[in-house]
């Protein structure tokens, strides 16, 4: 026995998944776009050589993934749907929830990617985008006095980075950075890394963000890159200190 599951139920479940993959490949080969219509049910049965039940289950799988939209009634059917960044991020977050990510893991990626992002954005943002970043950077002019205020400061700071990611010309780079901001926000909340107000984190973070917006506005790519490198390094150190302090407190040491 090799331990694999060859039960009838397992085999029945795998066929719709395979057909769902075939439908995706069919869509890609024809370069179909958001809103384009898929063949009707009868055509799919002939096209993929499977039963009505298998086609329907395959379409349900694709719909659950956000890849198609199915409409019922006259003129209904399945159309190609564009997966939103929010949905893709949510699916990835579900995966990484079980991977026990550390602050070191996250900052290893942030230190490599975010300086490159801001270098590419320098001189390429609109006045409206720069004003939005400026407002986020200056949102909290005073340090937090309570844990709840500290939580708000953390979330606002990460929103600044998330907005930067949305301005990226390289959509893959922007998505990865935006996703890291999201999971760091989740990590901050469920590990209560905001539990004790951190004056240095507020002070350094705010200073870096204000300086960064000025560099972006002036089109100073190298300066923007260096500011972000410094910000990432200091933020990682302060966050790890905060985490260690909370762990020590929890252990009662």
C-alpha positions in Angstrom: 0.0 0.0 0.0 1.4 3.4 -0.9 -1.1 5.3 1.2 -2.7 7.1 -1.7 -6.5 7.5 -1.8 -7.9 5.8 -4.8 -11.5 5.6 -3.5 -14.4 6.3 -5.9 -15.2 9.5 -4.1 -11.6 10.8 -4.5 -11.6 10.0 -8.2 -15.0 11.6 -8.7 -13.7 14.8 -7.0 -10.6 14.9 -9.1 -12.3 14.9 -12.5 -14.1 18.2 -12.1 -10.8 19.8 -10.9 -9.1 18.5 -14.0 -11.9 19.9 -16.3 -11.7 23.2 -14.4 -8.0 23.3 -15.3 -8.8 22.5 -18.9 -11.3 25.3 -19.1 -8.8 27.8 -17.7 -6.3 26.6 -20.3 -8.9 27.0 -23.0 -9.6 30.6 -21.9 -5.9 31.4 -21.8 -5.2 30.0 -25.3 -8.0 32.2 -26.7 -6.9 35.2 -24.8 -10.3 35.8 -23.4 -10.8 38.9 -21.2 -13.0 39.9 -18.3 -16.7 39.7 -19.5 -16.1 37.4 -22.5 -18.6 34.6 -22.7 -17.7 30.9 -22.3 -19.3 28.1 -24.4 -22.7 26.9 -23.1 -23.0 23.7 -21.1 -23.8 21.5 -24.1 -20.7 22.8 -26.0 -18.5 22.2 -23.0 -19.7 18.6 -22.7 -18.6 18.0 -26.3 -15.5 20.1 -26.0 -14.1 18.3 -23.0 -15.8 14.9 -23.4 -17.3 14.7 -19.9 -20.8 14.5 -18.4 -23.1 17.4 -17.6 -22.5 16.9 -13.8 -18.7 17.2 -14.3 -19.0 20.4 -16.3 -21.3 21.9 -13.7 -19.0 21.0 -10.9 -16.0 22.3 -12.8 -17.8 25.6 -13.3 -18.7 25.8 -9.6 -15.0 25.4 -8.8 -14.0 28.2 -11.1 -16.8 30.4 -9.8 -15.6 29.8 -6.2 -12.1 30.9 -7.3 -13.5 34.1 -8.8 -12.4 33.1 -12.3 -15.9 33.0 -13.8 -19.3 34.5 -13.1 -22.4 32.4 -13.8 -25.8 34.0 -14.6 -29.0 32.1 -14.6 -32.2 32.7 -16.6 -32.7 33.9 -20.3 -29.4 35.0 -21.8 -27.5 33.5 -18.9 -24.4 31.4 -18.9 -20.8 31.7 -17.7 -18.5 34.6 -18.4 -14.8 35.2 -17.6 -14.4 37.1 -14.4 -11.3 39.1 -13.4 -10.0 38.0 -9.9 -9.6 41.2 -7.8 -6.3 41.9 -5.9 -8.3 41.8 -2.7 -9.6 38.2 -3.4 -6.2 37.0 -4.5 -4.7 38.5 -1.3 -7.3 36.8 0.8 -6.6 33.4 -0.7 -2.9 33.8 -0.1 -3.5 35.0 3.4 -5.4 31.8 4.1 -2.4 29.8 3.0 0.2 31.8 4.9 -2.0 31.7 8.0 -0.7 28.1 8.6 3.0 28.9 7.7 4.0 30.5 11.0 5.6 33.5 9.4 8.0 35.6 11.5 8.8 39.3 11.5 12.2 38.3 10.0 10.5 36.5 7.1 8.4 39.5 6.3 11.1 42.1 6.6 13.5 40.0 4.5 11.1 40.6 1.7 10.2 44.2 2.5 13.9 45.2 2.7 14.5 43.7 -0.7 11.5 45.1 -2.5 10.2 48.3 -1.0 13.3 50.4 -1.7 13.1 49.3 -5.4 9.4 50.3 -5.4 10.0 53.9 -4.2 12.9 54.4 -6.5 10.6 53.6 -9.5 7.9 55.9 -8.2 10.2 59.0 -7.6 9.0 61.7 -10.0 6.2 59.6 -11.4 3.4 60.2 -8.9 0.6 62.8 -9.4 0.0 65.7 -7.1 -3.1 63.9 -5.9 -1.2 60.7 -5.1 1.6 62.6 -3.3 -1.0 64.6 -1.3 -2.7 61.4 -0.2 0.7 59.9 1.0 1.5 63.2 2.7 -1.8 63.1 4.6 -1.2 59.5 5.7 2.4 60.3 6.9 1.1 63.2 8.9 -2.0 61.6 10.3 -0.7 61.1 13.8 1.3 64.2 14.8 1.5 63.0 18.5 2.8 59.7 19.9 0.3 57.2 21.1 -0.6 57.2 24.8 -2.7 54.0 24.9 -2.5 50.5 23.3 -5.5 51.3 21.2 -3.9 54.5 19.8 -0.7 52.6 19.1 -2.8 50.0 17.1 -4.2 52.8 15.0 -0.7 54.2 14.4 0.5 50.8 13.2 -2.4 50.3 10.9 -2.1 53.9 9.4 1.6 53.4 8.8 1.0 50.1 7.0 -1.7 51.8 5.0 0.9 54.2 3.8 2.9 51.3 2.4 -0.1 49.6 1.0 -1.0 52.8 -1.0 2.5 53.0 -2.3 2.2 49.5 -3.6 -1.1 50.4 -5.4 0.8 53.1 -7.3 3.4 50.7 -8.7 3.9 50.5 -12.4 5.0 46.9 -11.9 1.8 45.2 -10.8 3.5 42.1 -9.6 5.9 44.1 -7.4 3.0 46.2 -6.2 0.9 43.1 -5.3 3.6 41.4 -3.4 4.4 44.5 -1.3 0.7 45.2 -0.7 0.2 41.6 0.4 3.1 41.9 2.9 1.5 45.1 4.3 -1.7 43.1 4.8 -0.1 40.1 6.6 2.0 42.4 8.7 -1.1 44.2 9.8 -2.7 40.9 10.7 0.4 39.8 12.5 0.5 43.1 14.5 -3.1 42.7 15.6 -3.2 39.0 16.5 0.2 39.1 18.3 -0.7 42.4 19.9 2.5 44.0 18.8 0.9 47.4 19.5 0.2 46.4 23.2 2.7 49.0 24.5 3.1 52.4 22.9 6.5 52.6 21.1 7.7 56.2 20.9 10.7 55.5 18.8 8.8 53.5 16.3 6.3 56.4 15.9 9.0 59.0 15.7 11.3 57.3 13.3 8.4 56.0 11.1 6.8 59.4 10.8 10.0 61.1 10.0 10.9 58.6 7.3 7.5 58.8 5.7 7.5 62.6 5.6 11.1 62.6 4.1 10.1 59.9 1.6 7.2 61.9 0.3 9.5 64.9 -0.2 12.0 62.8 -2.1 9.2 61.3 -4.3 7.9 64.7 -5.1 11.4 66.0 -6.0 12.0 62.9 -8.2 15.0 61.9 -6.1 15.1 58.1 -6.7 18.3 57.3 -4.9 17.3 59.4 -1.8 13.9 57.8 -1.7 15.5 54.3 -2.0 17.9 55.1 0.9 15.2 56.5 3.1 13.1 53.3 2.6 16.1 51.1 3.3 16.7 53.0 6.6 13.1 52.8 7.5 12.8 49.1 6.9 16.0 48.4 9.0 14.8 50.5 11.9 11.2 49.3 11.8 12.4 45.7 11.8 14.6 46.2 14.8 12.0 48.1 16.8 9.2 45.6 16.0 11.4 42.7 17.0 12.2 44.5 20.3 8.5 45.0 20.8 7.8 41.3 20.1 10.5 40.2 22.5 9.2 42.5 25.2 5.7 41.1 24.9 7.0 37.5 24.9 9.0 38.1 28.1 6.0 39.7 29.7 3.8 36.7 28.7 6.3 34.2 30.1 6.3 36.2 33.4 10.1 36.5 33.3 
